Amino acid sequence: MLDEADIQLHADRIRDDGYTVIEGAAAPALVEGLKQALERIEREHNLGPAKTSFEGFKTVRINNLLTYDDIFWEVPLHENVLPVVEHVLDKECLLSSFCSLVLGPGQEAQPIHEDTQLIPLPRPHIPITLNAIWALSDFRDDNGATRIIPGSHKFPSSPEYGKDYDAVTATMAAGSVMLFDSALWHGGGANTSDGRRFAFSCAYCWGWMRQQENLQLGIPHETARRFPRRLQELCGYSVYKGQFGHIDNHDPIELLGRERGKRMVWEATDVRKARMAEAAKQ
Ligand SMILES: O=C(O)CCC(=O)C(=O)O
């Protein structure tokens, strides 16, 4: 488990270089279980490549992953990753999207891009989303390890789609996680090997912005009710600063059968004032 110094170190690297690698973040047994679950789900649901230049013609991506198997619940909550995300964003951050990225042999390199480029904010900007690429296979030069351009999160523009850029290959052992500011220029590599490259993309965003996947509508309530509370909050059953995301002044976590959630900011302010007045009288 990461200590305060580790968390700070990873956060500093994300600030300075745009990325960090958390080596050995996931135990081998978890990595194996996750890979097996992906292969089984792919078979059972007859899933195949999305066949776009971005998503890949030989890449299987499973979106809305939390609905398929409880084993995936561990990923967004992982104790070696989430604390770094909470440090860079805050503890009211949200899961933005969570999908598998299984690159088959023959998959060409993905165009270099950055994940915030459709958001009309001038660059460089504060980190608004962080992406955790989980290596479930060893990430090598020949099997499609993610390519990155260190420091590019500070560039004043986004990359030109489809243009070639000099990039560094993020080689890492299975079980490692590369966590990066999503404004970093990056893209999946080419898989010229004869094996599949297994990975996840698990992205987080601030609690005040829209998530990439609509997890409140995409995950059936019966499934979300079984999640640990923190996962429910990450999926959007939460209110940012007691203001953003409320339903008629109630915390949406109550929809999942939880007892009273957070107070809204308006009520909380009055309660705090009344408490202070009471304390001043004593
Ligand atoms: O597959 C990879 O290594 C990266 C994928 C990626 O960056 C994306 O799909 O946005």
The ligand as an SDF file (V2000), in Angstrom:
LIG
                    3D

 10  9  0  0  0  0  0  0  0  0999 V2000
   -4.1860    1.1660  -25.6450 O   0  0  0  0  0  0  0  0  0  0  0  0
   -3.4530    2.0170  -25.1640 C   0  0  0  0  0  0  0  0  0  0  0  0
   -2.3130    1.7780  -24.7720 O   0  0  0  0  0  0  0  0  0  0  0  0
   -3.9280    3.4450  -25.0290 C   0  0  0  0  0  0  0  0  0  0  0  0
   -5.3650    3.6420  -25.4200 C   0  0  0  0  0  0  0  0  0  0  0  0
   -5.7670    5.0680  -25.3600 C   0  0  0  0  0  0  0  0  0  0  0  0
   -4.9990    5.9500  -25.1050 O   0  0  0  0  0  0  0  0  0  0  0  0
   -7.1590    5.4540  -25.6390 C   0  0  0  0  0  0  0  0  0  0  0  0
   -7.9180    4.6610  -26.1730 O   0  0  0  0  0  0  0  0  0  0  0  0
   -7.5150    6.6300  -25.3470 O   0  0  0  0  0  0  0  0  0  0  0  0
  1  2  2  0
  2  3  1  0
  2  4  1  0
  4  5  1  0
  5  6  1  0
  6  7  2  0
  6  8  1  0
  8  9  2  0
  8 10  1  0
M  END
$$$$
